[in-house]
C-alpha cells in the first residue's frame, strides 16, 4: 500500500502559485517591453560611436546601434562636423529594420522636430518672441522664427504697422509691406502644424491682453468719437479719441445703407468720425457708422410704388445686372435679362447718366427695389 504524504496538496498549491506568478511576471515584462519599443518618427538620445566616410554609427543603448548614411548623412554634415565619439545628440528614427540590421537615423529631422516642439511650447505659454521679417506678399509678411519659416498675416499686424497709407490700393499696400523686410517684430505664436509646415504668428495678439482690459470700460451700443486711422478694401480702421490704444474696424457693409465700391466714397484718412460699438469680441471691437445714420428704407414704401416711373443713374454693373442710384439715398436693381446680355446692357446704360425706369416691385423688408426698362 502506497502512503501519500499529507503535505502533497500544499506542495501542488505552491507550484500553481509559482506558475501563476511567473505568468504574471512575463505579462508585466511583455507590457514593459512594448512600451519601450522603438517607433518610426520617434526622437531618441544617441551617442556617437565612430565616423566613416559613408556613414556615422550611434549607440542607442538597449535599442541597439543606429546609423546615419545616404541622404541623411549629407543633410546632417554640418551637425556631424561638431560631433566627436562619445558626444550625445538627438536623432529621429527613420527605419527600425534598416540596412545591415541597423536602426536608420536622421539628425537633421530630429533637429527640426525639436524646433517644432519649441514653437508649440511658445504657443501654449503665450510668450512674446522676436521674429525677423524675411519677405512679404499681398497677404502678409514672411518671417524667421528659430530657423523655421513663419507667416504674419496682414490682419494680424498691429494698428501701428498696418499699411494705412495704401488706402485700399493693392500695389501701394505691397510696397508698404516691403519696408518691413529686415526688421524685427515682437509676436505671439497662434498656430502650429508641423505636418503641414505651417507656423502662424501675430503681432496684434501681443497687444490684445492690454486692449481687452481697456475694452472693459466700453459696451455695445455706445457712441464713440474716432479718427480714421486706416482704409482697406474691406472697411476702415478707427482709433478711439479718448483711448488711442484702441482701434476698431468698420466693415464696408457698416459704412452706409447703400452699396458702395470703396470706403473712400464715404470717409478719408485722418477724418474725424462718430461711430457706434456693435460688438466686442476676443479683444477686438467692431464699429458702425451706418448705425448713426437714418435708414432711408424705413420710408421707402411712401416714396416708391410698383408701376411708378423713376429717374436714376447707373452706379455700377455686376454679373446679374446693374445697381441704379435713385433719389433719397435708395438704390434699385435692374436684371441683365432686361437687355438680353451684358454688352447690350452696357450700351443701353451709361454710368452716371440719368435714365428713366419703371419700378417692377418694392420690398422694404429686403431693402430691394426691382426696376425694368421703360418701354
C-alpha positions as CSV (number, residue, x, y, z in Angstrom):
1,X,0.0,0.0,0.0
2,X,1.4,3.4,-1.1
3,X,1.3,6.0,1.6
4,X,0.5,9.6,0.5
5,X,2.4,12.5,2.0
6,X,-0.2,14.7,3.8
7,X,1.9,17.7,2.6
8,X,1.3,16.9,-1.2
9,X,-1.7,19.2,-1.6
10,X,0.2,22.1,-0.1
11,X,3.2,21.4,-2.5
12,X,0.9,21.3,-5.5
13,X,-0.7,24.6,-4.4
14,X,2.7,26.2,-4.1
15,X,3.7,25.0,-7.7
16,X,0.5,26.5,-9.0
17,X,1.2,29.8,-7.3
18,X,4.7,29.9,-8.7
19,X,3.4,29.1,-12.1
20,X,0.8,31.9,-11.9
21,X,3.4,34.3,-10.6
22,X,5.8,33.6,-13.5
23,X,2.9,34.1,-15.9
24,X,2.1,37.4,-14.3
25,X,5.7,38.4,-14.4
26,X,6.0,37.6,-18.1
27,X,2.9,39.6,-18.8
28,X,4.4,42.6,-16.9
29,X,7.7,42.3,-18.8
30,X,5.8,42.0,-22.1
31,X,3.9,45.2,-21.4
32,X,7.1,47.0,-20.4
33,X,8.9,45.9,-23.5
34,X,6.0,47.0,-25.7
35,X,6.2,50.4,-24.0
36,X,9.9,50.8,-24.9
37,X,9.7,49.6,-28.4
38,X,11.1,52.0,-31.0
39,X,8.7,53.6,-33.4
40,X,9.3,55.3,-36.7
41,X,9.4,59.1,-36.3
42,X,10.4,58.9,-32.6
43,X,13.2,61.1,-31.3
44,X,15.8,59.3,-29.2
45,X,19.1,60.0,-27.4
46,X,22.1,58.7,-29.4
47,X,25.9,58.5,-28.5
48,X,28.3,58.8,-31.4
49,X,30.5,55.6,-31.7
50,X,32.5,56.2,-34.9
51,X,32.6,58.1,-38.2
52,X,33.3,56.6,-41.6
53,X,33.5,58.2,-45.0
54,X,30.0,56.9,-45.9
55,X,28.2,57.0,-42.6
56,X,28.2,57.5,-38.8
57,X,27.3,54.9,-36.2
58,X,25.5,55.7,-32.9
59,X,24.9,53.7,-29.7
60,X,21.2,53.7,-28.9
61,X,21.6,51.7,-25.6
62,X,19.0,48.9,-25.3
63,X,17.8,49.7,-28.8
64,X,21.0,48.6,-30.4
65,X,23.1,50.5,-32.9
66,X,21.9,53.3,-35.3
67,X,23.4,54.6,-38.4
68,X,23.2,57.9,-40.4
69,X,24.0,57.4,-44.0
70,X,23.0,58.3,-47.6
71,X,20.9,61.4,-48.0
72,X,20.6,61.8,-44.2
73,X,24.4,61.7,-43.9
74,X,24.6,64.6,-46.4
75,X,21.8,66.6,-44.7
76,X,23.5,66.3,-41.3
77,X,27.0,67.1,-42.4
78,X,27.1,70.5,-40.5
79,X,25.8,68.8,-37.4
80,X,28.3,65.9,-37.7
81,X,31.3,68.2,-38.1
82,X,30.8,69.4,-34.5
83,X,30.5,65.9,-33.0
84,X,33.2,63.6,-31.7
85,X,33.0,60.0,-30.4
86,X,31.2,60.0,-27.0
87,X,29.1,63.1,-27.8
88,X,25.3,62.7,-27.4
89,X,22.8,64.1,-29.8
90,X,19.0,63.8,-30.6
91,X,18.2,61.6,-33.5
92,X,14.9,60.7,-35.2
93,X,14.1,57.1,-36.1
94,X,13.6,56.7,-39.8
95,X,13.5,52.9,-40.1
96,X,13.8,50.4,-37.3
97,X,14.9,47.5,-39.5
98,X,17.4,49.3,-41.8
99,X,20.3,48.2,-43.9
100,X,22.5,45.6,-42.1
101,X,20.1,45.4,-39.2
102,X,21.0,48.9,-38.0
103,X,18.4,51.5,-37.0
104,X,18.4,54.2,-39.6
105,X,18.5,57.7,-38.1
106,X,18.1,61.3,-39.1
107,X,19.8,64.1,-37.2
108,X,18.5,66.9,-39.4
109,X,14.9,65.9,-39.0
110,X,15.4,65.4,-35.2
111,X,16.7,69.0,-35.0
112,X,13.6,70.3,-36.9
113,X,11.3,68.3,-34.8
114,X,12.8,69.8,-31.6
115,X,12.3,73.3,-33.1
116,X,8.6,72.5,-33.8
117,X,8.3,71.3,-30.2
118,X,9.8,74.6,-29.1
119,X,7.3,76.7,-31.1
120,X,4.5,74.6,-29.9
121,X,5.6,75.4,-26.3
122,X,5.7,79.1,-27.3
123,X,2.1,78.9,-28.4
124,X,1.0,77.2,-25.3
125,X,2.8,79.7,-23.0
126,X,1.7,82.8,-24.9
127,X,5.3,84.1,-24.7
128,X,6.2,87.1,-26.8
129,X,9.2,86.5,-29.2
130,X,11.1,88.4,-31.8
131,X,10.9,87.4,-35.4
132,X,13.0,88.7,-38.3
133,X,11.0,89.7,-41.4
134,X,12.5,88.0,-44.5
135,X,9.9,88.8,-47.1
136,X,6.4,90.0,-48.0
137,X,3.5,89.2,-50.2
138,X,0.0,90.8,-50.7
139,X,-1.3,88.6,-47.8
140,X,1.3,89.5,-45.2
141,X,4.9,89.1,-44.0
142,X,7.3,86.2,-44.1
143,X,9.4,85.7,-41.1
144,X,12.1,83.6,-39.4
145,X,11.4,82.1,-36.0
146,X,14.1,79.8,-34.6
147,X,15.1,78.8,-38.1
148,X,11.6,77.9,-39.2
149,X,9.5,79.8,-41.7
150,X,6.7,81.7,-40.2
151,X,3.9,83.8,-41.6
152,X,2.5,87.0,-40.2
153,X,-0.9,87.7,-41.9
154,X,-1.8,91.3,-42.8
155,X,-4.8,91.0,-40.5
156,X,-2.5,90.1,-37.6
157,X,-0.4,93.3,-37.8
158,X,-0.7,95.8,-35.0
159,X,-2.6,99.1,-35.8
160,X,0.8,100.8,-35.7
161,X,2.3,98.7,-38.5
162,X,-0.8,98.1,-40.7
163,X,-0.1,99.8,-44.1
164,X,-2.6,102.6,-43.8
165,X,-1.1,104.8,-46.4
166,X,-2.2,102.3,-49.1
167,X,-5.8,103.3,-48.6
168,X,-7.2,100.3,-50.4
169,X,-4.6,100.4,-53.2
170,X,-3.1,96.9,-53.5
171,X,0.1,98.0,-55.2
172,X,0.8,100.6,-52.6
173,X,0.0,98.0,-49.9
174,X,2.6,95.6,-51.4
175,X,5.2,98.4,-51.5
176,X,4.4,99.4,-47.9
177,X,4.8,95.7,-46.7
178,X,8.3,95.5,-48.3
179,X,9.5,98.2,-45.9
180,X,9.4,95.7,-43.0
181,X,11.9,93.3,-44.6
182,X,15.0,93.1,-42.4
183,X,13.2,94.4,-39.3
184,X,12.5,92.5,-36.1
185,X,8.9,92.5,-34.7
186,X,7.5,91.1,-31.4
187,X,4.9,88.5,-31.9
188,X,3.0,85.6,-30.4
189,X,2.6,82.2,-32.0
190,X,-1.0,81.5,-32.7
191,X,-1.0,78.4,-35.0
192,X,1.4,75.4,-35.3
193,X,1.2,72.5,-37.6
194,X,4.5,70.7,-38.3
195,X,3.0,68.2,-40.7
196,X,1.7,71.0,-42.9
197,X,4.8,73.0,-42.3
198,X,2.5,75.8,-41.0
199,X,3.6,78.4,-38.5
200,X,1.4,81.5,-38.0
201,X,2.4,84.4,-35.7
202,X,0.5,87.6,-34.7
203,X,1.6,91.0,-33.6
204,X,-1.9,92.0,-32.8
205,X,-2.3,89.2,-30.3
206,X,0.7,90.6,-28.4
207,X,-1.3,93.8,-27.7
208,X,-4.6,92.1,-27.2
209,X,-4.3,91.4,-23.4
210,X,-3.9,95.2,-22.7
211,X,-6.6,96.1,-25.2
212,X,-9.0,93.5,-23.7
213,X,-8.6,95.2,-20.3
214,X,-9.2,98.7,-21.8
215,X,-12.3,97.5,-23.6
216,X,-14.0,96.5,-20.3
217,X,-14.8,100.3,-20.0
218,X,-16.9,100.2,-23.1
219,X,-20.2,98.5,-24.1
220,X,-22.2,97.6,-27.2
221,X,-24.4,100.4,-28.3
222,X,-22.0,103.1,-27.0
223,X,-21.2,106.0,-29.4
224,X,-17.5,106.9,-29.7
225,X,-15.5,109.8,-31.3
226,X,-12.8,108.5,-33.5
227,X,-10.2,109.2,-36.2
228,X,-10.0,107.2,-39.4
229,X,-6.5,105.6,-39.0
230,X,-6.6,103.2,-42.0
231,X,-8.5,102.4,-45.1
232,X,-8.7,99.0,-46.8
233,X,-10.9,97.4,-49.4
234,X,-12.9,95.6,-46.7
235,X,-13.5,98.6,-44.5
236,X,-11.8,101.2,-42.3
237,X,-9.9,101.3,-39.0
238,X,-11.0,103.9,-36.4
239,X,-8.8,104.9,-33.5
240,X,-10.7,106.0,-30.3
241,X,-10.0,109.6,-29.5
242,X,-10.3,109.1,-25.7
243,X,-8.2,105.9,-25.8
244,X,-5.8,105.8,-28.8
245,X,-4.5,102.3,-27.9
246,X,-7.9,101.0,-29.0
247,X,-8.6,100.7,-32.8
248,X,-11.8,99.2,-34.1
249,X,-13.0,98.0,-37.5
250,X,-15.9,99.4,-39.5
251,X,-16.7,96.8,-42.2
252,X,-17.6,98.2,-45.6
253,X,-21.2,97.0,-45.1
254,X,-21.4,99.2,-41.9
255,X,-20.4,102.4,-43.6
256,X,-23.6,103.2,-45.3
257,X,-27.1,101.9,-46.0
258,X,-26.4,101.8,-49.7
259,X,-24.0,99.6,-51.7
260,X,-20.5,101.1,-52.1
261,X,-17.5,100.0,-54.0
262,X,-14.9,101.7,-51.9
263,X,-14.7,103.0,-48.3
264,X,-13.1,106.1,-49.8
265,X,-16.5,107.1,-51.1
266,X,-17.6,107.7,-47.5
267,X,-14.6,108.8,-45.5
268,X,-11.0,109.9,-45.9
269,X,-7.8,109.1,-43.9
270,X,-7.4,111.0,-40.7
271,X,-11.1,112.2,-40.9
272,X,-12.9,112.7,-37.6
273,X,-15.9,110.3,-37.4
274,X,-18.6,109.3,-35.0
275,X,-19.0,105.5,-34.6
276,X,-21.2,103.1,-32.6
277,X,-19.9,99.9,-31.0
278,X,-21.8,97.0,-32.4
279,X,-19.7,94.1,-31.0
280,X,-16.8,93.5,-28.6
281,X,-15.2,90.0,-29.0
282,X,-11.9,88.5,-28.1
283,X,-10.1,91.8,-27.6
284,X,-11.5,93.3,-30.8
285,X,-14.1,96.0,-31.2
286,X,-16.4,96.2,-34.2
287,X,-18.0,99.6,-35.1
288,X,-20.6,101.1,-37.4
289,X,-21.1,104.4,-39.0
290,X,-24.3,103.3,-40.7
291,X,-26.0,102.7,-37.3
292,X,-25.8,106.5,-36.7
293,X,-27.5,107.4,-40.0
294,X,-31.2,107.4,-40.6
295,X,-32.3,104.4,-42.7
296,X,-33.8,105.6,-46.0
297,X,-35.5,102.3,-46.4
298,X,-37.9,103.0,-43.5
299,X,-39.9,105.4,-45.6
300,X,-39.4,103.8,-49.0
301,X,-43.0,102.5,-49.2
302,X,-44.3,106.0,-49.1
303,X,-41.8,107.2,-51.8
304,X,-41.9,104.4,-54.3
305,X,-44.6,102.0,-55.6
306,X,-44.8,99.3,-58.2
307,X,-45.5,100.7,-61.7
308,X,-44.1,104.1,-60.8
309,X,-41.8,105.8,-63.3
310,X,-38.5,107.0,-61.8
311,X,-35.2,108.6,-62.9
312,X,-31.9,107.1,-61.9
313,X,-28.2,106.9,-62.7
314,X,-26.1,103.7,-63.1
315,X,-23.9,103.3,-60.0
316,X,-22.2,100.0,-61.0
317,X,-22.5,96.9,-63.2
318,X,-22.4,93.4,-61.8
319,X,-22.7,89.9,-63.3
320,X,-26.5,90.0,-62.7
321,X,-27.3,93.4,-64.0
322,X,-26.8,97.0,-62.7
323,X,-27.2,99.0,-59.5
324,X,-29.2,102.2,-60.1
325,X,-29.0,105.3,-57.8
326,X,-32.5,106.7,-57.1
327,X,-33.5,109.8,-55.1
328,X,-33.4,109.7,-51.3
329,X,-30.3,107.5,-51.0
330,X,-32.1,104.5,-52.4
331,X,-30.6,102.0,-54.9
332,X,-32.6,99.9,-57.3
333,X,-31.6,96.8,-59.2
334,X,-32.2,96.0,-62.9
335,X,-31.6,92.5,-64.1
336,X,-29.4,91.8,-67.1
337,X,-32.3,89.9,-68.8
338,X,-34.0,93.2,-69.4
339,X,-31.3,93.8,-72.1
340,X,-30.5,90.4,-73.4
341,X,-26.9,90.3,-72.4
342,X,-24.0,92.2,-70.8
343,X,-22.9,94.0,-73.9
344,X,-26.4,95.2,-74.7
345,X,-26.9,96.4,-71.1
346,X,-23.7,98.4,-71.2
347,X,-24.7,100.0,-74.5
348,X,-28.1,101.0,-73.1
349,X,-26.9,102.2,-69.7
350,X,-24.1,104.8,-69.4
351,X,-22.6,105.2,-65.9
352,X,-23.6,108.5,-64.1
353,X,-26.1,109.3,-66.9
354,X,-29.8,109.7,-66.0
355,X,-32.3,107.3,-67.5
356,X,-35.9,106.5,-67.0
357,X,-37.0,103.3,-65.4
358,X,-40.2,101.7,-64.2
359,X,-40.5,100.1,-60.7
360,X,-41.4,96.4,-61.0
361,X,-41.6,95.7,-57.3
362,X,-40.7,97.2,-53.9
363,X,-39.6,95.0,-51.0
364,X,-38.7,97.3,-48.0
365,X,-38.1,94.3,-45.7
366,X,-35.4,93.1,-48.1
367,X,-34.2,96.6,-48.9
368,X,-34.8,95.9,-52.5
369,X,-36.4,97.7,-55.4
370,X,-36.5,95.9,-58.8
371,X,-36.5,98.0,-61.9
372,X,-37.5,97.5,-65.5
373,X,-36.6,99.4,-68.7
374,X,-39.2,102.0,-69.6
375,X,-40.7,100.9,-72.9
